[in-house]
Amino acid sequence: MSSTQRGQNTIVEKGAKIGENCTLGHNVVIHSDVIIEDNVTVGDNTVLGKGPFRANTSATTSIEALPALVIGRDSTIGASCVIYKGVAMGEKCFVGDLATIREKTRIGDRTIVGKGATVENGTEVGKRVKIETGAYVTAFSTIEDYCFIAPEVTFTNDNYLGRTEERKKHFKGPTLKRGARIGANATLLPGVVIGEDTVVAAGSVVTKDLEPRKIYAGIPARYIREVPKEQLIEEQEYFDNRE
């Protein structure tokens, strides 16, 4: 940690491990059992390794022992972010200002979580994913590699809207298969599966599973046409099936 720069009023609790060539902004709080690898930048007023609190009526948050928060090398964490204990973040990730990532979430290499976005607990996010400004990813969702989630997209996981004990048996967020793209302000209902390389148009509401490599739009979302070949993920210059 000798080569790491620390801003004013930064707190690093006993047990935290910080690699070489890191930069910590002002008023940063790093809780114990946080592991920050080399060449990581953390913006002002960010909290790393926070434990979850639980409301009396919460059905998706549990208080339990959690592993350390791990932030992979060469990552950047913006200002006023909160990243919880039990998150595993890969290398070369970027987290925008004011974003929140909850416990028991995994983030793959080179993934972007945009400004003000929220990724709730128990979510799996692959590599090279883009979650843009203000998007909401609910608990127990799955986002595979190379997916794109536009601003203000909303994932949901509770078909019972908070009523009955039966709902607790069925919590499930959406699943996005590799290369799926979701347009701005779209809403995905609980448990839906978006096929590989599928596109959901802006403002759509997805109520059922969608087939791969097709474009859907509307409320509810309906088939429009096939995704053009030049837009498929394997046609993109940054795609690397060897990764």
PyMOL commands that set and color helices and strands:
alter all, ss='L'
color gray80, all
select helices_A, chain A and resi 165-169+229-231+233-235
alter helices_A, ss='H'
color red, helices_A
select strands_A, chain A and resi 5-6+11-12+17-18+23-24+29-30+34-36+41-42+47-50+69-71+76-77+82-84+88-89+94-95+100-101+106-107+112-113+118-119+124-125+130-131+136-137+142-143+148-149+154-155+175-176+181-182+187-188+193-194+199-200+205-206+214-217+222-226
alter strands_A, ss='S'
color yellow, strands_A
deselect
rebuild
show_as cartoon
